[in-house]
């Protein structure tokens, strides 16, 4: 690489396309300085990727003869992270506006804390310049915008302090008027860390006329907001793409873990798809019981599909498992009208009323005592009383006990398949499950 203060004429990264920006817009100067920095660095243009998103700054990638990626608003850092992880040999430069630091704020924090090797140029003109001059996360307190006509009440986001506190390796703040901007961009690219340059500039379409802003205003704002300019933070942290490759190096060339096939050990007699719904309470082992039924079906040479429904609270409310067992491949996992249903709790019953009502006289409903009223369904109702088990069942064993009793009555799986599924993996839970199913056969 050449000296950062010397701009070589051997490589021109700016193409012939003219800028479309408003007269006086700071984007002109920043992009010119980016071009000068790239010429200074003398990197193969194919090895440079400019990543942008939406907004005036998002237009920038098309004015350079480099690789480029253009994506959605606020998401440029996610694309850039993926590119750098896949190709750590590339120099990935992110161009984003101040709007993206708000819309993509979580991405900004995560890229900084990983210290992924990206150079981020924030074109910070304090408003959304493409969509009407609305206020953004960096709009100064008191500034007039189309959405803050009485003056912005919010404190602006200190982008530099935010990323520095969260793991960025290089942080700089300056303006589009700084004569050393190209050198700082080149320095940041060389740093091979998460490097962010917060570049203050003027939006002459909206911010300047509404706030009588000028070059001098930018300097005054730094003092008013008690913010510093220049190189604000430099630290040596492991760069994430390199650290990731080092951590995974022992796995290179080795085969991926093979899937654990479930070979058929039993012969099923089921000739058509069978839809089974298990409706219980969250925390009652409904889904794990359904999973054992699905594994038992696979051990019997059948196809199996399971779809679960439970509230976001996970341990409270209902838990519903819908199973499809079939001698043929399954393309749909729903059960508008189940062939059989096992109802274990009031919470589960409250979610399956429509399915109960759709069931016909030849269908089967298995339920614990005093739960399903015959007026709810035309299906045949069978009562399973967990208290009839040889020993008292713990709450987590009731579901499997009732499921095993119902399957024995239905006869849709070969004898022993469910117990074989429960004991495939040696553990205390497997022994407990097997014991529960033996009690269900008494």
C-alpha positions in Angstrom: 0.0 0.0 0.0 1.1 3.5 -0.7 1.6 6.4 1.8 -1.9 7.6 3.0 -1.0 11.2 2.3 -0.1 10.5 -1.4 -3.0 10.0 -3.8 -1.9 7.8 -6.6 -3.0 8.3 -10.2 -2.6 4.6 -11.0 -6.1 3.6 -9.9 -9.3 5.5 -10.4 -12.3 4.1 -8.4 -14.8 6.8 -9.3 -16.6 6.1 -12.5 -18.1 8.5 -15.1 -21.6 8.7 -13.6 -22.3 12.2 -12.3 -23.7 12.7 -8.8 -27.4 13.5 -8.6 -27.3 15.3 -5.2 -28.6 18.8 -4.4 -26.2 21.7 -4.9 -24.1 22.1 -1.7 -25.0 18.7 -0.4 -22.2 17.2 1.7 -22.5 13.9 -0.1 -20.4 15.3 -3.0 -17.4 16.0 -0.8 -17.6 12.7 1.2 -17.7 10.6 -1.9 -14.9 12.5 -3.5 -12.8 11.9 -0.4 -13.8 8.2 -0.4 -12.5 8.0 -4.0 -9.3 9.7 -3.0 -8.9 7.2 -0.1 -9.4 4.2 -2.3 -6.9 5.6 -4.8 -4.4 6.0 -2.0 -5.0 2.4 -0.7 -4.5 0.9 -4.2 -6.7 -2.1 -3.4 -8.0 -4.2 -6.3 -11.4 -2.6 -7.0 -12.9 -6.1 -7.2 -11.8 -6.6 -3.6 -13.7 -3.5 -2.4 -17.4 -3.9 -1.6 -19.5 -0.8 -1.1 -22.7 -1.7 0.9 -25.5 0.8 1.0 -29.2 1.0 1.8 -32.0 3.5 1.2 -31.8 7.3 1.2 -29.7 9.9 -0.6 -26.5 8.3 0.8 -27.8 4.9 -0.4 -27.3 6.0 -4.0 -23.5 6.2 -3.5 -22.4 2.7 -4.5 -23.2 3.2 -8.2 -20.6 6.0 -8.6 -17.6 3.7 -8.1 -16.1 0.9 -10.1 -16.0 -1.6 -7.3 -18.1 -4.4 -6.1 -21.4 -3.3 -4.5 -24.4 -4.4 -2.6 -27.6 -2.3 -2.2 -30.3 -3.3 0.2 -33.1 -2.2 2.5 -33.2 0.8 4.8 -31.2 0.4 8.0 -30.0 -3.1 7.0 -26.7 -2.3 5.3 -24.7 -3.5 8.3 -26.4 -6.9 8.2 -25.5 -7.4 4.6 -22.0 -6.2 5.2 -21.5 -8.5 8.1 -22.6 -11.5 6.0 -20.2 -10.4 3.2 -17.3 -10.0 5.6 -17.9 -13.4 7.2 -18.1 -15.2 3.9 -15.2 -13.3 2.3 -12.9 -11.9 5.0 -10.3 -11.0 2.3 -12.6 -8.2 1.0 -12.6 -4.6 2.2 -16.2 -3.9 3.1 -17.2 -0.3 3.3 -20.7 0.6 4.5 -22.3 3.8 3.4 -25.3 4.8 5.5 -27.2 7.9 6.5 -28.1 9.0 10.0 -31.6 7.6 9.4 -30.0 4.1 9.2 -28.5 4.5 12.7 -32.0 4.7 14.1 -33.8 2.2 11.8 -30.8 -0.1 12.0 -29.8 0.8 15.6 -29.7 -2.8 16.8 -27.5 -3.8 13.8 -25.2 -1.0 14.6 -24.8 -2.1 18.2 -24.2 -5.8 17.3 -21.7 -5.0 14.5 -19.8 -2.8 17.0 -19.7 -5.4 19.8 -18.5 -8.1 17.5 -15.8 -5.7 16.2 -16.4 -7.1 12.7 -14.0 -5.7 10.2 -16.2 -3.1 8.4 -15.5 0.5 7.7 -18.8 2.5 8.3 -19.2 6.0 6.8 -22.2 7.7 8.4 -23.4 10.6 6.2 -24.8 12.5 9.1 -26.9 15.5 7.9 -29.3 15.4 11.0 -32.5 14.5 9.1 -34.1 12.2 6.6 -33.2 14.2 3.5 -34.8 11.9 0.9 -38.3 11.7 2.3 -39.1 15.2 3.4 -36.6 16.3 6.1 -38.1 14.5 9.1 -36.1 14.4 12.3 -33.7 11.5 12.9 -31.8 10.0 15.8 -29.0 12.6 15.3 -31.2 15.7 14.9 -29.8 18.3 17.4 -32.0 19.5 20.3 -34.0 22.5 19.2 -33.6 21.9 15.4 -36.5 22.6 13.1 -37.5 19.7 10.8 -40.8 18.8 9.0 -41.7 16.6 12.0 -40.4 19.0 14.7 -41.7 22.4 13.5 -41.5 23.7 17.1 -38.0 22.4 17.6 -36.7 19.0 18.4 -37.1 18.0 22.1 -35.0 14.9 21.9 -31.3 14.6 22.7 -29.4 13.4 19.6 -27.8 10.0 19.6 -24.0 10.1 20.2 -23.1 7.6 17.5 -19.4 7.6 18.3 -19.8 7.1 22.1 -22.4 4.3 21.4 -20.2 2.2 19.2 -17.0 2.9 21.2 -18.7 1.7 24.4 -19.9 -1.5 22.7 -16.6 -2.7 21.2 -15.7 -0.8 18.1 -12.0 -0.7 17.4 -11.8 2.7 15.6 -14.1 5.7 16.0 -13.7 9.2 14.4 -15.9 12.2 14.1 -15.5 15.1 11.7 -17.2 16.9 8.9 -17.4 16.7 5.1 -15.2 19.9 5.0 -12.2 18.3 6.8 -9.2 18.3 4.5 -7.9 15.1 6.0 -11.1 13.1 5.5 -9.6 10.9 2.8 -6.7 10.1 5.1 -9.0 9.2 7.9 -11.1 6.9 5.6 -7.9 5.2 4.4 -6.7 4.8 8.0 -10.1 3.2 9.0 -10.0 0.8 6.1 -6.5 -0.3 7.1 -7.5 -0.8 10.7 -9.3 -4.1 10.0 -11.8 -3.7 12.8 -15.2 -2.2 13.2 -14.3 1.3 12.2 -16.9 4.1 12.2 -16.6 7.7 10.9 -19.4 10.0 11.9 -19.2 12.6 9.1 -21.3 15.7 9.7 -22.5 17.4 6.6 -25.2 19.8 5.3 -28.6 18.9 3.8 -29.2 21.9 1.7 -32.7 20.9 0.7 -34.2 20.7 4.2 -31.9 21.2 7.2 -30.0 24.2 6.0 -32.9 26.5 5.1 -35.0 25.5 8.2 -32.1 26.0 10.6 -29.9 28.6 8.8 -27.1 26.1 9.0 -23.7 26.5 7.5 -20.2 25.1 7.7 -19.7 27.2 10.8 -22.8 25.7 12.3 -21.3 22.3 12.4 -18.4 23.5 14.5 -20.7 25.3 16.9 -22.9 22.3 17.2 -20.0 20.2 18.5 -19.5 22.7 21.4 -23.3 23.1 22.0 -23.7 19.3 22.3 -20.5 18.8 24.2 -19.1 16.4 21.6 -15.5 16.0 20.5 -14.1 15.7 17.0 -11.2 13.8 15.6 -10.0 10.3 16.5 -12.1 9.5 19.6 -11.4 5.9 20.2 -8.8 3.3 19.2 -8.6 -0.1 20.7 -7.3 -3.5 19.8 -9.9 -6.2 20.1 -10.1 -9.5 18.1 -11.7 -8.9 14.7 -14.8 -11.1 14.5 -14.4 -12.6 11.0 -10.8 -13.6 11.8 -11.7 -14.9 15.3 -14.5 -16.9 13.9 -12.3 -18.6 11.3 -9.7 -19.3 13.9 -12.2 -20.9 16.2 -13.7 -23.1 13.4 -10.4 -24.0 11.8 -10.3 -27.4 13.5 -13.6 -28.3 11.7 -12.3 -27.5 8.2 -12.3 -30.5 6.0 -14.2 -32.7 8.4 -17.6 -34.0 7.5 -20.7 -32.5 9.0 -22.4 -34.5 11.7 -24.6 -37.1 10.0 -28.3 -37.1 10.7 -29.5 -39.8 13.0 -31.8 -42.0 10.9 -34.7 -43.8 12.6 -34.9 -47.2 11.0 -38.2 -49.0 10.9 -38.3 -51.8 13.4 -42.1 -52.5 13.4 -44.7 -53.0 10.6 -47.6 -50.6 10.7 -51.0 -51.5 9.2 -52.2 -47.9 8.8 -53.4 -47.4 5.3 -54.4 -43.8 5.2 -53.3 -40.5 6.9 -54.4 -40.3 10.5 -54.9 -36.9 12.3 -54.4 -36.9 16.0 -54.7 -33.8 18.3 -53.4 -33.7 21.8 -54.8 -30.7 23.8 -53.5 -30.0 27.2 -51.9 -27.3 29.4 -48.4 -25.7 29.0 -45.8 -27.5 31.0 -47.8 -30.8 30.9 -45.4 -32.5 28.5 -47.9 -32.4 25.6 -45.4 -31.7 22.9 -42.9 -34.2 24.1 -45.6 -36.9 24.3 -46.6 -36.0 20.7 -42.9 -36.2 19.6 -42.7 -39.8 21.0 -45.8 -40.7 19.0 -44.1 -39.3 15.9 -40.9 -41.2 16.6 -43.0 -44.4 17.2 -44.6 -43.8 13.8 -41.2 -43.5 12.1 -40.1 -46.7 13.9 -43.1 -48.3 12.3 -42.2 -47.3 8.8 -44.7 -44.4 8.6 -44.3 -40.7 7.8 -45.0 -38.3 10.7 -45.5 -34.5 11.0 -46.1 -32.4 14.1 -47.4 -28.9 14.5 -47.5 -27.3 18.0 -49.4 -24.3 19.3 -48.7 -22.7 22.7 -48.7 -19.1 24.0 -45.6 -16.9 24.2 -45.5 -17.4 28.0 -44.6 -21.1 27.3 -45.2 -22.4 30.8 -48.8 -21.0 31.2 -51.9 -21.5 29.2 -52.6 -24.1 26.5 -50.4 -26.6 24.7 -51.7 -28.2 21.5 -49.9 -30.8 19.4 -51.4 -31.8 16.0 -50.0 -35.0 14.5 -50.3 -36.5 11.1 -49.3 -40.1 10.7 -49.4 -41.5 7.2 -48.1 -44.4 5.0 -47.4 -41.7 2.4 -45.4 -38.5 2.3 -47.2 -35.6 4.2 -47.6 -32.3 2.5 -49.9 -30.6 5.0 -49.7 -30.5 8.8 -53.1 -29.2 9.8 -56.1 -31.1 11.1 -59.4 -29.3 10.6 -61.2 -32.5 11.5 -59.1 -34.9 13.6 -59.7 -38.6 13.5 -58.9 -38.7 17.2 -58.4 -36.2 20.0 -56.9 -36.5 23.4 -58.1 -33.7 25.8 -56.2 -33.3 29.0 -57.0 -29.9 30.5 -59.4 -27.0 30.5 -56.8 -24.8 28.8 -56.4 -27.2 25.9 -60.2 -27.7 25.6 -60.6 -24.0 25.3 -58.5 -24.0 22.0 -60.0 -27.0 20.2 -63.7 -26.3 20.3 -64.1 -25.9 16.5 -62.2 -29.2 15.9 -64.4 -31.0 18.4 -67.5 -29.7 16.7 -66.2 -30.9 13.3 -65.6 -34.5 14.4 -68.1 -37.2 13.3 -69.6 -40.2 14.9 -66.8 -42.5 13.8 -64.1 -40.3 15.3 -62.7 -40.8 18.8 -62.2 -38.4 21.7 -60.2 -39.4 24.8 -60.5 -37.2 27.8 -59.9 -37.1 31.5 -63.0 -37.2 33.7 -65.5 -34.3 33.9 -63.9 -32.3 31.0 -65.6 -32.9 27.6 -69.4 -32.7 27.5 -71.1 -34.9 24.9 -72.9 -31.9 23.5 -69.6 -30.6 22.3 -69.0 -33.3 19.7 -70.6 -36.1 17.8 -67.4 -38.2 18.2 -67.3 -41.2 20.5 -66.0 -40.2 24.0 -63.8 -42.4 26.1 -62.8 -41.5 29.6 -59.2 -42.1 30.8 -58.7 -41.7 34.5 -55.1 -41.1 35.4 -56.0 -42.1 39.0 -56.4 -45.6 37.8 -52.7 -45.9 37.2 -50.9 -48.5 39.4 -49.0 -45.7 41.1 -49.8 -42.0 41.5 -48.7 -40.1 38.4 -46.6 -36.9 38.7 -48.1 -34.0 36.7 -45.5 -34.4 33.9 -46.4 -38.0 33.4 -50.2 -37.6 33.0 -50.0 -36.6 29.3 -47.9 -39.6 28.2 -50.1 -42.0 30.3 -53.3 -40.8 28.6 -51.6 -40.8 25.1 -50.4 -44.4 25.6 -53.8 -45.5 26.7 -55.5 -43.8 23.8 -53.0 -45.3 21.2 -53.5 -48.8 22.6 -57.3 -48.4 22.1 -56.9 -46.9 18.7 -54.5 -49.6 17.4 -52.9 -47.3 14.8 -49.4 -48.2 15.9 -47.8 -51.6 16.5 -47.5 -52.9 20.0 -44.2 -51.8 21.5 -43.5 -49.0 19.1 -44.2 -46.2 21.5 -42.1 -47.8 24.3 -39.3 -48.3 21.8 -39.4 -44.6 20.9 -39.2 -43.7 24.5 -36.2 -45.8 25.2 -34.1 -45.0 22.1 -31.9 -42.7 24.2 -30.7 -44.1 27.5 -31.6 -41.7 30.3 -33.5 -41.5 33.5 -36.3 -39.8 31.6 -36.4 -42.7 29.1 -36.8 -45.2 32.0 -39.6 -43.1 33.5 -41.4 -42.8 30.2 -41.2 -46.6 29.6 -42.6 -47.2 33.1 -45.5 -44.8 32.4 -46.3 -46.6 29.2 -46.2 -50.0 31.0 -48.7 -48.6 33.5 -50.9 -47.5 30.7 -51.0 -51.1 29.4 -52.4 -52.5 32.7 
